[in-house]
Amino acid sequence: MLAQRSATPAAVKRELIREAATHELKCWTAFFTEIAEGRKRHDLRRATDRDFHVGDRLVLREYDPARECYTGRVQTVVVTYVTSADLPCALSEEALNHDFCILSIARLADA
């Protein structure tokens, strides 16, 4: 179950009670480059195998699907907001599969 996801100061304080987790994730080259350059500020992820929270860090490891290997590049981002079917915004309750969530992210240098 996903917890409170607002990035307001009060919510961030509540989230700090739970120690921020670090998730190591595979990130395809096309997406990795956009995140690393600051243009992609969200990520769609399966929510059923991880418990994402505001403040968590994602260690994104670039993966080249064409070569089927990791490239060695790594980018760390912080989760600033989580949208899911359980905690919807706009039409996400109807449009977003319950197994997935949308993570708003910021590069650590931008956070």
N, C-alpha and C positions, 0 to 999 in steps of 0.2 A: 504494500500500500504506500502510495506517495504522500509525503507530509506537506505542510504549508509551504507555498512556493513564492510568496511575494518578496520583492527585493526592497521593501520599505525598511527604514532603520529598525523599527520594532521587530519586524520579521527576521532581519539579519541577526539581531540580538538573540532571538529565540533559536535560530539555527546554530548559533555559536555554542549553545548548551550542548549540542551534539557535536562532537569533534568532526571537523570536515574530513571526508574520506578522499582518497586518491584512487582514481580508476585508470588503469592502463588499457587503452583502446587502440584497435587497428583503425587506420584512417587512410582511405584510398588517395592516391597522389592528386587527383583532380580536386578533391575537397581539401586535402592538406594544404596545398598551395594557396587556395583562396582564404583559408583560415589564417595561415602564416602571414599573408599579406594584408590582413585586416578587412577583407571584403565580405567574407562569410562569417556571420555572427550568430549562427544557430546550427543545431545539428539534430537530426532525427535519429533516435536510438531506441532499441528494444528496452522496454522498462521492466520486463518480467524477470530478467536475470541480475539486475542491479537496483539499488535503492538510491537514486540520484536525489540530491538536495542542493539548494542554494548554498554556495560557498565551497562545494566540492571541487577538487581539481581533477582535470582530465589530462592525462599524459597521452597525447596522440602520437602514435608511432606510424610514420608514413609507410604504406604498403602499396606496392606496384602490382595490380592484379594482372597486368599483361605478362610480367616476368615471374609472377607468383612468389614474390619475396619482399622482405622489408628493405628499405633503402638506407636506413641508419639515421634518417632525419627525425627529430623529435620536437614537438611543440607542446607546451603546457598552457592550458587555459583554465579559467575559473567559471563555474556555472553561476549565472546571475538571475536566472528565472527558469522555471520548469512548467510547461503546459502539458496536460494529459487529459484523457477522457474523464478521469476522476476529478481533476481540478481544471475545468475548461475555461477557455476564453472564446468569445464569439461562437463559432460553430464547431469548435473542436470536439465537444461532447458527442456530436453526431458524426463528424467527419473523421476523427482520429481513432484509429484502431486502439482498443484497450491495451494491447500488448506493447504499444509504443508511446514515446513522449518526445516533445520538442524541447531541446535545451537551448536557452539563450546563453551565449558564451562571450567571454572577453579574454583577449590575450593578457597575460599577467602584466605586461608593460602598459596596457591600456586600462587595467582595472583600478 
